[in-house]
Amino acid sequence: MKINSTSFLTFLRQGALIGLLFFAMSAAYGQKVKKPNILLILVDDLKPNLGAYGDPHAISPNIDALSKSGMRFDQAYSNQAVCVSSRYNLILGSRSTSTGLYDFGKEFRDVIPDAVTMPQYFRAAGYHAESMGKVFHIGHGNTNDKESWSIPHWKEKVIEYLDPASTNGQLTREEAFFENTRMYIKDTPPNHELPRGAAWESPDVTDEAYADGRVARHAIDRLRDLSKDQDQPFFMAVGFARPHLPFSVPKKYWDMYDPEKLPLAEFEDYPEDAPDFAVKSGGEVNQFFPIPNHQSIYEKDLQRKLVHGYYASLTYMDAQVGKVLAELERLNLDENTIVVLWGDHGWHLGDHGMWTKHTNYEQANRIPIIFRAPGVTSSGSSTRQFAESVDIFPTLAALAGLERPTGPQPIDGINLVPTLNDGRHLLKDHAYHAFIRGGYLGEAIRTDRYRMVRWTHTQDKDKEVVYELYDFEDNPLEVKNIAKDRPEIVEELEAKLAKYPKAQGLP
């Protein structure tokens, strides 16, 4: 699929016009209008297991403090629970079903050559744009987008080991994927001729021994440099890899938790009456040892170790976020900088016997989104407004005083500024997300009470359309699919789904 595009030159002219409007406002009021800076913090595999979201076990003081200084979205969702697509959703403002970008190995510019990304849009409006860490998904056949940035992207590792026992001195499967060094051997599964790396390690090292610590250090260095010219607004995207597997973080973060006090999943079975293709066993987690390859429910000790690793990794990442935010404040940049923290998708922690993401269930799709916009958000505010990843692009444009982006890619998100002004101001009553499993496209509508998923075969239109329906008032753990019991609710939610454009680029 190739989407017809408008001229990027026209877009640049629009950006120049915006600049002229700022200039005219400055002249009219006899002073210079200062554009707000933007600090976008992206976190890999971060579900809302944070103190700010009510998790009593999480040690996340820095993200909690950010939430207390801005607005927390309590019903925020990814548009697709996989790294590469969720980041395209964010940076393009387009759902996967609008672009056909559902999986690894397809570059967005192969589909939409003239797409204008979020950082490109701000560059055209006079911003300096740069990125570091995991922003675009680099790996699994995907690369960075150099057109998005004013200076080259500062890349760091996602898969990293310090303990020789974690790799036995060999290139591991996930390292090969993320370095794009070795992908497929004829007639074998991807990278399966390579050894698995460890699922966790905990050496007694400094924060900067691992990538997220180095990303934080680089962000601090760049903020110091950018602060020297406060007439030049910046758009800075800072991407942290943890709590993505492997749970490789310094020992001190593991030591902050008593693993015996961490919660294990309450419900480990597949949802009753769920279609077989909607659930998963293994997957990404099987790329690491000592995970058993052919076992759905793990022994409790292994479950506890994985949960411990997730929380330790979350706290390590939180410490790095805190360093960046502290420097922003020390440089007196915080009063004119919009800060957004975003998790790219959720993560199964043993619920339904599942781990990682790649499903249409709640734990894989619910995410944290926190906005701090000086002069707009109130400290310590929260909202029940549904928010999606695609909403961040048009919202940041509006906060910066810019026109709504127009693409040429479809801009699916809404402007959340009315809600940022008043969390009681609700703009939509549901979220939309999608995922392809077993040859079926699952499109989901999540309301306050229900999630309905419509599964349509991507190739054979004669195959029966299958539905899932979960009632979060009576059934918060998604224990039973009640689609056949409540056809009137399915019909009501399908009417909402029918208003969305037909999915594009299906495999």
Secondary structure, 3 states (H helix, E strand, C coil): CCCCCCCHHHHHHHHHHHHHHHHHHHHHHCCCCCCCEEEEEEECCCCCCCHHHCCCCCCCHHHHHHHHCCEEEEEEECCCCCHHHHHHHHHHCCCHHHHCCCCCCCCHHHHCCCCCCHHHHHHHCCCEEEEEECCCCCECCECCCHHHCCCCCECCCCCCCCCHHHCCCCCCHHHHHHHCCCCCCCCCCCCCCCCCEECEECCCCCHHHCHHHHHHHHHHHHHHHHCCCCCCCEEEEEEECCCCCCEECCHHHHCCCCHHHCCCCCCCCCCECCCHHHCCCCCHHHHEECCCCCCCCCCHHHHHHHHHHHHHHHHHHHHHHHHHHHHHHHCCCHHHEEEEEEECCCCEECHHHCEECCCCCHHHHEEEEEEECCCCCCCCEEEEEEEEHHHHHHHHHHHCCCCCCCCCCCCCCCCCHHHHHCCCCCCCCCEEEEEEECCEEEEEEECCCEEEEEEEECCCCCCCCEEEEEECCCCCCCCECCCCCCHHHHHHHHHHHCCCCCCCCCC
